[in-house]
Amino acid sequence: MVQETTPFKHCFGKSLVGFLYCENVKVEDIMENVEKRPFYLYSKPQITRNFGAYRDALEGLWSIIGYAIKANKNLKILEHLRKLGCGAVLVSGNELKLALRAGFDPTRCIFNGNGKILEDLVLAAQEGVSVNVDSEFDLENIVAAARIAGKKVNILLRINPDVDPQVFAFYI
């Protein structure tokens, strides 16, 4: 069954005379009201629409839409995403601490990446964060962290089926 989709609405647009707008507000007017430049301009409605598009695409499936905190550590954005129902993808104990500060449910967080240190894994275990296993060494550290924390740890496995993707050698 193919579901009808609504056209994507983007927050940025350009007027007929060439001015850039964000959510119908002239960016030049915004620039006049900020203290420091350069500055970052985010659209809360756009973030909401983007999250909604993912949520709608996954409707009916058990899923966690996880925002990669390493992409942007802005606390207000993280809090907004959490309120929308987003989970978090973390690569360090500091990112886990930030996710907790933003109010994310640790059971909707995934600790990812290679080079995870034992101290961070212990914190993840204490908080109930799921952890991606990237190697046998990683698994040994996760088991050690679980023992130290006195908790069971939900793990996720990445499986490389060693299937030839049949792409040009240039891309390999």
N, C-alpha and C positions, 0 to 999 in steps of 0.2 A: 504494500500500500504506500503510495507516495503522498506525502502530506504537503499541502500548499504552504508556501512560505511568504512572509511579508517582505517587501523590499527593505534592504538594509538602509538605515538612516544614520548618517554620519554627522558629528557635531560641527564640523568645519564646513564653511562655504565662503564663496566670494561674491561680493556685490557686483553689479554691472559696471561700476566705476573702479573696481579692483581692490576694494577693502576686504580684508579677511575678517570673518565673523566666526564666533564660537557660540553655539546655542543662541543665535540671533543677537549676540552682543558683539559690538565692534571690538576687535582685539586691540586696536590702537587706544581705545578708551580704557581698557583694562591695564594696558602698559602704563598709562599716566597715573594709575593708582597703586602701583607696586613700588616698594622701596628700593629693591635691588634688581639689577639686571646682569646677566640674563636670568630669566625666571621660567618656571615650569607652569604650564596651563593645563589643567585637567578638567574634564567635563564629568560631573557626577551622573547626569542623565545618560551619557554615553557609556560609562562604566556599567550602569544599571542595565542598559540595553544589551551590552555585550554579554554580561552574565546571563541575562534572560534568554539570549539566543542559545547559549550552551545548555542551560537548564531545559529549555524546550526541546532541543535536539535529543536530549537524553531521557526525555519523559518516559516513564514506565520501566526504566532500567535502574538497577541498584548502582549508584555511582556517587563519587565525590568529585566535585569540581574543585580542584586545588590551585590556588594562586601561588605562583613561585615568588616567595618573598624577596629573593635575591634580585628580582626584576625592579622592585620599587619598595623601599622601606618606609614610605610616608604613612605615618600612623593613622591619619584621618582616612586615607584610602583603604588601609587594611581594616579599620573598624567598619567602614561602609560595606566592604566585601563580606565581612563576617556577618553583618546584619542581613545581607541578602541570602545567606545560607552557604557561603563559600567555605571551603576548607583551605588548608595551607600546605604548601610543599616547602620543606626546609632543607638546608644543607649544612647547618651548624647549630650549636647550642645557643649562640646569640640570636639567631633567627627564631629558634623555638621560644626563647624568652620574650622576643618582640611579639610573636604570635600570641603568646599567653597574655601579654600586656594589652594587646588589641582585643582580647576576649575570645579568641578562637577556641573551640572545643578541641582539646588535644586528641580526642579519638577520631577527629576529622582532619588530622594532620599526618603527613607522610614525611619521614626523614629519609632523604635521598642523597646520592652522591658518594663517590669514593673518598677515602681518606677520613672517614668519620672517626673521631677520637673517643676513647673509652669514657672520659668524663661527660661528653655530650650524649653518648649512648645511655649512660646511667640516668641522666636527666630525662631523656626520651622515655626510658623504661618506667621511671617513677611517675611520669605524667600520662602514660597510656598511649603514646604516639606509635603508629605503625612504622616499621623500618624496612627499607629496601635492602636486600642482601646483594652485594656486588661482587663478592668473592668468598672463598673459604675462610680467608683471614678475617674478613668482615664478619662472617657468621660466628667465628670464634669470639670476637669482641662483643658481639650482640649477646651471645650466651653468657659471657662473663658479666656484662652490664646487667642482664636480667638477674643473675645470681646476687650481685652486689645490691641491686634495688629490691630484691625479694619479690619480683613481679614477673609475670609471664609477658612476653612481648609478641605482638602480632607482627609477622614478617611478610614481606612481599618478595616474590622471586621473579627475576627477569630471566627468561629462557631464550637462549640463542640456538635455534634449531639447526644452525650451520647449513642453511639453505642458500644456494647460489642465487643472488637476486637478479642475475642475468642483465647487468647494466654494463655500460662501457667501462673499460679499465680505467679511463680518466677519472671516474667518479669513485673508484675504490681506494 
